[in-house]
Amino acid sequence: MKHVLVLSTLYPNPVTPRFGTFVARSLEALARRGDWRVTVVNPIGLPPLVLGRYRALAGLPVRAEEGGITVHRPRFTLIPRIGARRNAGAIARAALPLVRAIDAETRVDIVDAQFFFPDGPAAAEIAGALGRPLSIKARGSDITYWGQHDAARAQMVAASQQAAGLLAVSRDLARQMAAMGMPEDRITLHYTGLDRDRFRPFAHPQLRRQLSEELGFALPDNAPLLACVGALIARKGQAIAIAALKAIPEARLVLIGKGEDEAALRALAAREGVESRVFFAGSIDHDLMPLILSAADVMVLPTANEGLANAWVEALACGTPVVTCDVGGARELIASDVAGRLVERTPEAVAAGVLDILAAPPAREAVAALTESFSWEANAAALTAHYDSLVSEA
């Protein structure tokens, strides 16, 4: 069995169990195939003075068995908000002794980074030290955000030049990578996966009533229900979705996610006079997500940038059309009126897109059929083929 050493700062743990779940699902599906042994190194950044939320992270075990995968969590020192340019080097220094020990026990065939910054440059240093091929995956904000920062961009481009292969979650993201100076001939498209047993249309006639009781928020059957899935940060556009509610009579909006903008968003809902129609669900149990998406009439995500959002795929799989912006890989999913609408990033455009769908809603079965090619099994098969090709060329 070949052995991949995966470096990923984006990975769930007992303190933040919803953080990077899509990375874990992909690697767990890969491990289940039996072609590759998967070892994850999930570096945990801690400031010099461990206070607040960092205390819980500091208490995580340094090694755990999770989802059939061994996960190591070495610590590295970070300086919150201002120390990003040095994080890749700090991660490599903290992880390399551990990686050497892992390699001595079971030889590593390839080093993989599941996010381009800071993971990619850190993995490049580790792969170089081991003399093994390197793969790096781009997911969205690692390119669209960090690519705007000179120091990060220089580190990412250098790592891409060293890599034997690169992955991108959408064609649009692959184009952006090439425009940054990354080798276009080494970029392979690798779409996200989907838990097809969990994300599917649920048509129970009492679904909204049950959700109302579960959430403690009124979801009348005769009122349009909008769901917005994403961290509560400015680029996801929840403020735009809230402002759009004024033009969508009686509509309820459920915001799924947590983030630093929650207080500002609550204040905005109050100023807009829609406070009673907005529910902040926070981080919900993953089994509840498909129920909310199935109950919703539209999933709204007025995002500023994405690679290919998992939330788009999951909503469509539940039979729920999507109103989002023409960013990242949106056109690769929202390619017809059955899938939803691509709109400008304004409250007026979002409201118009939602009202257009409400006026002539597509059949849920037709919407769900658009995601038939998505599964974690297909994702893992493509990842296996990618690793195999890089190892055979090494």
HELIX and SHEET records of a PDB file:
HELIX    1   1 THR A   21  ARG A   33  1                                  13    
HELIX    2   2 ARG A   53  ALA A   58  1                                   6    
HELIX    3   3 ALA A   84  ARG A   86  5                                   3    
HELIX    4   4 ASN A   87  GLU A  105  1                                  19    
HELIX    5   5 ASP A  119  LEU A  130  1                                  12    
HELIX    6   6 SER A  141  THR A  144  1                                   4    
HELIX    7   7 TRP A  146  GLN A  148  5                                   3    
HELIX    8   8 ASP A  150  GLN A  162  1                                  13    
HELIX    9   9 ARG A  171  MET A  180  1                                  10    
HELIX   10  10 GLU A  184  ARG A  186  5                                   3    
HELIX   11  11 LEU A  207  LEU A  215  1                                   9    
HELIX   12  12 ALA A  234  LYS A  236  5                                   3    
HELIX   13  13 GLN A  238  ALA A  244  1                                   7    
HELIX   14  14 LEU A  245  ALA A  247  5                                   3    
HELIX   15  15 GLU A  262  ARG A  271  1                                  10    
HELIX   16  16 GLU A  275  ARG A  277  5                                   3    
HELIX   17  17 MET A  289  ALA A  295  1                                   7    
HELIX   18  18 ASN A  310  ALA A  317  1                                   8    
HELIX   19  19 ALA A  330  LEU A  333  1                                   4    
HELIX   20  20 PRO A  347  ALA A  359  1                                  13    
HELIX   21  21 ARG A  364  ALA A  369  1                                   6    
HELIX   22  22 TRP A  376  GLU A  393  1                                  18    
SHEET    1   A 8 ARG A  63  GLU A  66  0                                        
SHEET    2   A 8 ILE A  69  HIS A  72 -1                                        
SHEET    3   A 8 TRP A  36  VAL A  41  1                                        
SHEET    4   A 8 LYS A   2  LEU A   7  1                                        
SHEET    5   A 8 ILE A 110  ALA A 113  1                                        
SHEET    6   A 8 LEU A 134  ALA A 138  1                                        
SHEET    7   A 8 GLY A 165  ALA A 168  1                                        
SHEET    8   A 8 ILE A 187  LEU A 189  1                                        
SHEET    1   B 2 ILE A  44  LEU A  46  0                                        
SHEET    2   B 2 ARG A  75  THR A  77  1                                        
SHEET    1   C 6 VAL A 278  GLY A 282  0                                        
SHEET    2   C 6 ARG A 252  ILE A 256  1                                        
SHEET    3   C 6 LEU A 225  VAL A 229  1                                        
SHEET    4   C 6 VAL A 298  LEU A 301  1                                        
SHEET    5   C 6 VAL A 322  CYS A 325  1                                        
SHEET    6   C 6 GLY A 340  VAL A 343  1                                        
END                                                                             
